[in-house]
Amino acid sequence: MSEIERGRGVALWSQISGILASEIIKGQPRQGEQLPSAQELAERFDVNRHTVRRAIAALEERNLVRTEQGRGTFVQEQTMDYVISRRTRFTQNMRNLNVEADMEFLEEAREIPPPKVAQALGLDRHEYVYRIETLDRADGHIVDYSTAYFPAARFPEFPAVYRRLRSVTRTLAEFGVSDYERKHTRVSARLPDANTARLMKQPANRPVLYVQSINADTRGMPVQYGITRFSGDWVQLVLMADH
């Protein structure tokens, strides 16, 4: 028996959209997974591709799917609220959302930072920093790609301790920083460069949420300058004055 009924006064595209919506709500396919191609759906429902495209457009209007040029149509992920406050902590955010978090170390280096970073950290232009790049995931989804800078003189061998403890908070505590707060946050939306798009597994024409931040200890001394690129499809930033 055909999945759609002809001649009953309901447009074919509307019936197809309803069937696909029901399947998506039931988790088949799951969030982030790709739908069959327009040709495959046209063959499944025995309609032309124009009818399928109209059905897909209706799903997009309901925010159930998203279409990426050159890649296909994917089930839209539910966005999660990522709180940015005076005490922003990735692990705590993930715990509050009851999701399984994972961090991947990508690169580390001891280097002279760009002037902007040195200024943000209150360093002379010839002082070294540790640059650490990581990729964070939640329930298997890429949440962000981060670049963090830490003063090398104050935190010798920071990368090794960070790899062992897998937490900025616990690592800073190892160096005597019992607490720190967010002193500056700047959020913008921009297109990712080729490396960011590759690491975050997203097309270069889909913007990321670009967050620049400075964390300081209880004396007001900067301990971290960060650049975090959040997936705009997966993350919704919630800015709070205090939390």
Buried (B, 14 or more C-beta within 10 A) or exposed (E): EEEBEEEEEEEBBBBBBBBBBEEBEEEEBEBBEEBBEBEEBBEBBEBEBEBBBBBBEBBBEEEBBBBBEEEBBBBBBEBBEBBBBBBBBBBEBBEEBEBEBEBEEEEBEEEBBBEEBBEBBEBEEEBBBBBBBBBBBBBEBBBBBBBBBBBBEBBEEBBEBBEEBEBBBEBBBBBEBEEBBBBEBEBEEEEBEEEBBEBBEBEEEBBBBBBBBBBBBEEEEBBBBBBBBBBBBBBEBEEEEEB
